[in-house]
Amino acid sequence: MAELNSQRVRGLAPENDPLKMGMGWSVEDLNKPQIMVESTFGDSHPGSAHLDQFVEEAMKGIREAGGKGARYYATDICDGIAQGHDGINFSLVSRDMIANIIEIHGNSTGFDGGVFVASCDKSVPAILMGIGRLDMPSIVVTGGVMDAGPELLTLEQIGTYSAMCKRGEITEEKLTYYKHHACPSCGACSFMGTASTMQIMAEALGLMLPGSALMPATCEDLRKVAYEAGRKSIELAKAGCKASSIVTKKAFENAIMVHAAISGSTNSLLHIPAIAHEFGIEIDADTFDKMHRGAHYLLDIRPAGKWPAQFFYYAGGVPRIMEEIKSMLHLDVLTVTGKTLGENLEELKQNGFYEKCEKHLETWNLKREDVIRTFEKPIGTNGTVAILRGNLAPQGAVVKHSAVPKEMFEAVLRARPFDCEEDAIEAVLTHKIKPKDAVIIRYEGPKGSGMPEMFYTTEAISSDEELGKSIALITDGRFSGASKGPAIGHVSPEAAEGGPIALLMENDLIKIDIPNRKLEIVGIDGKELSKEEVEAVLEERRKNWKPKKPKYEKGVLRLYSQHAVSPMQGGYME
């Protein structure tokens, strides 16, 4: 058995034992492996309000395996509740703050391992970043996915219905009905947004029990997973199996291939590089671009597909995806089971996992191939995201091309610049934006305003039948994982740093060329010019450009704007 960190710390801090006994620990408890059970439980949103039950199951598993658990909490926030006001500016920085808290909790006490419980789009990457910093034996439990509502209604449809209501296409009464029935249970939102994507990424990295990502939050099996994770944490602690022995470069490459197969959220291109950074591994946006080329896209789940996210688990979840793309994976990587990925996949085939899952599909008269396609019959064969570069985005920009209408793969558009999202969405909804326009939303990057989502603007565009196929949204901000349509984000350098996006003026011409990965300014004031002529104009504008006054002069967003790296690097604080 590996030397236990908790026992080492006891020898260094004589107050350790009496203080722990002061909160009810026995003398026997002090000698046991000590496990931190950190969750984002709290009454903050459906993805976290139910996590306490999984915490208690993990605690039970730890206890019955001969260990002692200690509960810690770092409640997260909800992007959906934060939307539409300045609350969304706090979203991305919350990831880094939760990671900070986990690091503080783990290192200030001295544990032998950890069970980390979270569900959602900032909390899951946060715990993965925290695990990277602690580098102790660790296992992740996610809180699953909520049920779909009536007629398979899911939350990502609300933005579309809201835009339709504002345009007079549906009644306020109808919108209210949708709002009241879109979230019938706890769990992550039931579409392949960032929360669902990051749950899948945690499993793909090898830190979760196989097949446990995106289980229905209400199912009893998820409680059993939490219990088993608690037991497993003792095995990992005794073996001294650090997270870094599992989360390797190969593990990240596996996760990126899975990301391509599921058409994962573009926000993963913020989170995966940030997580890798904490493990001392370099994964950049170009890694995604290279690995997505030729990758098979298999998943027919909303927002790009047809079905709600609970059907992902019914179709076999992450293991089924991995079985289909097995030829493109490193099967020799270690996982928290103590076995390799290849061994886990073989075991699942033998123990009836897939048959158990697929029984749920039978109630919907569906087959597995209706949800997760075979490798031979994919939805697409060129991945789902691309990195664009050019004189508008010298350091890159991100587009989910699987959600972009084919009409917009190659286009020359007129720039319509806005310095905040509020002005942009008003222009879209009041029909001031016309076909062949490029809606530019700038000063919304990490240093500008904390890098909020441009969710309502993307929904307003994609829900408009004409605009959805004839314009693009280009921003140094980011998008919701639920976003679809012609949206290009993470433009770097951002406007607040004087990037070219800050220099755009009305009617400049922008060329989008997704097949060739280009995003370029090709004309000024409606007239196409040579590269040299364009650069001369931009250089003159650059001389006259002045930085905007910082949006935030105190608090956490001031700190974040001062220390955040580029969106294309992961937007983490350094």
Buried (B, 14 or more C-beta within 10 A) or exposed (E): EBEBBBBEBBEEEEEBBEEBEEEEBEEEBBEBBBBBBBBBBBEBBBBBBBBBBBBBBBBBBBBEBEBBBBBBBBBBBBBBEBBBEEBBBBBBBBBBBBBBBBBBBBEEBBBBBBBBBBBBBBBBBBBBBBBBBBBBBBBBBBBBBBBBBEEBBBBBBBBBBBBBBBBEEBEEEEBEBBBEEBBBBBBBBBBBBBBBBBBBBBBBBBBBBBBBBBBBBBBEBBBBBBBBBBBBBBBBBBBBBBBBBBBBBBBBBBBBBBBBBBBBBBBBBBBBBBBBBBBEBEBBBEBBBBBBEEBBBBBBBBBBBEBBBBBBBBBBBBBBBBBBBEEBBBBEBBBBBBBBBBBBBEBBEEEEBBEEBBEBBEEEEBEBEBBBBEBEEBBBEBBBBBBBBBBBBBBBBBBBBBBBBEEBBEBBBBBBBBBBBBEBBBBBBEEEBEEEBBBBBBBBBBBBBBBBBBBBBBBBBBBBEEBBBBBBBBBBBBBBBBBBBBBBBBBBBBBBBBBBBBBBEEBBBBBBBBEEBBBBBBBBEEEEBEEEEBBEBBEEBEEEEEEEEBBBEEEBBEBBBEBBBBBBBBBBBE
